[in-house]
């Protein structure tokens, strides 16, 4: 404090991407072919969360496969929602189950499967697969 004036705390304005992630909500639109069994496959290769035991970051590829019901997931909203897990302290198992629960609540699919394929750490490779509903032939 050479000038004799105390440093003022600086407020940091979140970046636009951080704001978009913080405000993220799952958005859906009407299924253009409701009544027809078809599948949508989405891969999200940059999933991150934080280990609740060590605090280290966990990285995974999420593979979503689903048969839409009345609504289809909007991709940008899905991306922002998944990015909201970046600083969340959560186990692999709970992350996969919570994401599936949120997606099912948002779009009410006929069938949905989420595979969370976590990067190996300490010579351990974890893949968590969760599903909802019954898959129909396409």
PASEGU-227936 format. One record per residue (C-alpha): residue number from 1; residue in three letters; x, y, z. Coordinates in steps of 0.2 Angstrom, whole numbers, m for minus. Each point is the difference from the previous one (the first is absolute). Layout:
! PASEGU-227936
<i=NUM, aa=ala, xx=X, yy=Y, zz=Z>
...
! end
This chain:
! PASEGU-227936
<i=1, aa=unk, xx=0, yy=0, zz=0>
<i=2, aa=unk, xx=13, yy=13, zz=m5>
<i=3, aa=unk, xx=m14, yy=13, zz=m4>
<i=4, aa=unk, xx=m8, yy=m3, zz=17>
<i=5, aa=unk, xx=m17, yy=m5, zz=m9>
<i=6, aa=unk, xx=m6, yy=m18, zz=3>
<i=7, aa=unk, xx=m2, yy=m11, zz=m15>
<i=8, aa=unk, xx=m18, yy=0, zz=m5>
<i=9, aa=unk, xx=m7, yy=m18, zz=m3>
<i=10, aa=unk, xx=m2, yy=m2, zz=m18>
<i=11, aa=unk, xx=m17, yy=m8, zz=m7>
<i=12, aa=unk, xx=3, yy=m12, zz=m14>
<i=13, aa=unk, xx=m14, yy=0, zz=m13>
<i=14, aa=unk, xx=m3, yy=m18, zz=m5>
<i=15, aa=unk, xx=5, yy=m3, zz=m19>
<i=16, aa=unk, xx=m15, yy=m2, zz=m12>
<i=17, aa=unk, xx=3, yy=m19, zz=0>
<i=18, aa=unk, xx=0, yy=m2, zz=19>
<i=19, aa=unk, xx=m16, yy=10, zz=0>
<i=20, aa=unk, xx=m8, yy=m11, zz=m13>
<i=21, aa=unk, xx=5, yy=m16, zz=9>
<i=22, aa=unk, xx=m6, yy=7, zz=17>
<i=23, aa=unk, xx=m17, yy=4, zz=m7>
<i=24, aa=unk, xx=m1, yy=m16, zz=m10>
<i=25, aa=unk, xx=m17, yy=m9, zz=m1>
<i=26, aa=unk, xx=m4, yy=m15, zz=m11>
<i=27, aa=unk, xx=m10, yy=5, zz=m15>
<i=28, aa=unk, xx=m10, yy=m11, zz=m11>
<i=29, aa=unk, xx=m11, yy=1, zz=m16>
<i=30, aa=unk, xx=m14, yy=m10, zz=m6>
<i=31, aa=unk, xx=4, yy=m16, zz=m8>
<i=32, aa=unk, xx=m3, yy=2, zz=m19>
<i=33, aa=unk, xx=m3, yy=m19, zz=m2>
<i=34, aa=unk, xx=m9, yy=m5, zz=16>
<i=35, aa=unk, xx=m7, yy=m17, zz=m1>
<i=36, aa=unk, xx=15, yy=m7, zz=m10>
<i=37, aa=unk, xx=13, yy=m9, zz=9>
<i=38, aa=unk, xx=17, yy=8, zz=m5>
<i=39, aa=unk, xx=16, yy=2, zz=10>
<i=40, aa=unk, xx=11, yy=16, zz=3>
<i=41, aa=unk, xx=18, yy=m3, zz=5>
<i=42, aa=unk, xx=10, yy=14, zz=8>
<i=43, aa=unk, xx=18, yy=0, zz=6>
<i=44, aa=unk, xx=7, yy=13, zz=12>
<i=45, aa=unk, xx=19, yy=m3, zz=1>
<i=46, aa=unk, xx=4, yy=14, zz=12>
<i=47, aa=unk, xx=m10, yy=m4, zz=16>
<i=48, aa=unk, xx=9, yy=5, zz=16>
<i=49, aa=unk, xx=m5, yy=0, zz=18>
<i=50, aa=unk, xx=10, yy=m1, zz=16>
<i=51, aa=unk, xx=4, yy=m16, zz=11>
<i=52, aa=unk, xx=m9, yy=2, zz=17>
<i=53, aa=unk, xx=14, yy=m9, zz=9>
<i=54, aa=unk, xx=16, yy=7, zz=m8>
<i=55, aa=unk, xx=m6, yy=17, zz=m7>
<i=56, aa=unk, xx=9, yy=m5, zz=m16>
<i=57, aa=unk, xx=m9, yy=3, zz=m17>
<i=58, aa=unk, xx=m8, yy=m15, zz=m9>
<i=59, aa=unk, xx=m2, yy=m1, zz=m18>
<i=60, aa=unk, xx=m12, yy=m10, zz=m10>
<i=61, aa=unk, xx=m8, yy=m3, zz=m17>
<i=62, aa=unk, xx=m19, yy=0, zz=1>
<i=63, aa=unk, xx=m9, yy=m11, zz=m13>
<i=64, aa=unk, xx=m19, yy=3, zz=0>
<i=65, aa=unk, xx=m11, yy=m11, zz=m10>
<i=66, aa=unk, xx=m19, yy=3, zz=0>
<i=67, aa=unk, xx=m17, yy=m3, zz=m8>
<i=68, aa=unk, xx=m10, yy=17, zz=1>
<i=69, aa=unk, xx=m17, yy=1, zz=7>
<i=70, aa=unk, xx=m10, yy=16, zz=m1>
<i=71, aa=unk, xx=16, yy=11, zz=1>
<i=72, aa=unk, xx=18, yy=0, zz=m7>
<i=73, aa=unk, xx=15, yy=7, zz=9>
<i=74, aa=unk, xx=7, yy=17, zz=m7>
<i=75, aa=unk, xx=19, yy=m2, zz=m2>
<i=76, aa=unk, xx=6, yy=16, zz=6>
<i=77, aa=unk, xx=m10, yy=0, zz=16>
<i=78, aa=unk, xx=6, yy=m18, zz=2>
<i=79, aa=unk, xx=18, yy=6, zz=m2>
<i=80, aa=unk, xx=m2, yy=14, zz=13>
<i=81, aa=unk, xx=m8, yy=m12, zz=12>
<i=82, aa=unk, xx=14, yy=m13, zz=m1>
<i=83, aa=unk, xx=13, yy=14, zz=2>
<i=84, aa=unk, xx=m9, yy=5, zz=17>
<i=85, aa=unk, xx=8, yy=m15, zz=8>
<i=86, aa=unk, xx=18, yy=6, zz=m3>
<i=87, aa=unk, xx=2, yy=6, zz=18>
<i=88, aa=unk, xx=m13, yy=m12, zz=8>
<i=89, aa=unk, xx=7, yy=m12, zz=13>
<i=90, aa=unk, xx=m9, yy=m16, zz=m5>
<i=91, aa=unk, xx=4, yy=m19, zz=m2>
<i=92, aa=unk, xx=0, yy=m8, zz=m17>
<i=93, aa=unk, xx=m15, yy=m10, zz=5>
<i=94, aa=unk, xx=m10, yy=14, zz=6>
<i=95, aa=unk, xx=4, yy=11, zz=m14>
<i=96, aa=unk, xx=m6, yy=m12, zz=m13>
<i=97, aa=unk, xx=m16, yy=m4, zz=10>
<i=98, aa=unk, xx=m4, yy=19, zz=3>
<i=99, aa=unk, xx=3, yy=5, zz=m18>
<i=100, aa=unk, xx=m11, yy=m14, zz=m6>
<i=101, aa=unk, xx=m14, yy=5, zz=12>
<i=102, aa=unk, xx=1, yy=18, zz=m6>
<i=103, aa=unk, xx=0, yy=m5, zz=m18>
<i=104, aa=unk, xx=m15, yy=m12, zz=2>
<i=105, aa=unk, xx=m10, yy=14, zz=10>
<i=106, aa=unk, xx=4, yy=13, zz=m14>
<i=107, aa=unk, xx=m5, yy=m11, zz=m16>
<i=108, aa=unk, xx=m10, yy=m15, zz=6>
<i=109, aa=unk, xx=9, yy=m12, zz=m12>
<i=110, aa=unk, xx=m7, yy=m17, zz=m5>
<i=111, aa=unk, xx=17, yy=m7, zz=5>
<i=112, aa=unk, xx=17, yy=8, zz=5>
<i=113, aa=unk, xx=17, yy=m7, zz=4>
<i=114, aa=unk, xx=15, yy=10, zz=6>
<i=115, aa=unk, xx=17, yy=m6, zz=1>
<i=116, aa=unk, xx=13, yy=9, zz=10>
<i=117, aa=unk, xx=17, yy=m6, zz=m5>
<i=118, aa=unk, xx=13, yy=8, zz=12>
<i=119, aa=unk, xx=18, yy=2, zz=m4>
<i=120, aa=unk, xx=11, yy=m12, zz=10>
<i=121, aa=unk, xx=8, yy=6, zz=15>
<i=122, aa=unk, xx=12, yy=m10, zz=11>
<i=123, aa=unk, xx=m2, yy=m15, zz=m11>
<i=124, aa=unk, xx=m19, yy=0, zz=2>
<i=125, aa=unk, xx=m12, yy=2, zz=m15>
<i=126, aa=unk, xx=m18, yy=3, zz=5>
<i=127, aa=unk, xx=m15, yy=m1, zz=m12>
<i=128, aa=unk, xx=m17, yy=3, zz=7>
<i=129, aa=unk, xx=m16, yy=m4, zz=m11>
<i=130, aa=unk, xx=m17, yy=5, zz=5>
<i=131, aa=unk, xx=m17, yy=m2, zz=m9>
<i=132, aa=unk, xx=m18, yy=4, zz=1>
<i=133, aa=unk, xx=m15, yy=m7, zz=m9>
<i=134, aa=unk, xx=m1, yy=m14, zz=m13>
<i=135, aa=unk, xx=9, yy=0, zz=m16>
<i=136, aa=unk, xx=m10, yy=m2, zz=m16>
<i=137, aa=unk, xx=6, yy=m7, zz=m16>
<i=138, aa=unk, xx=3, yy=13, zz=m13>
! end
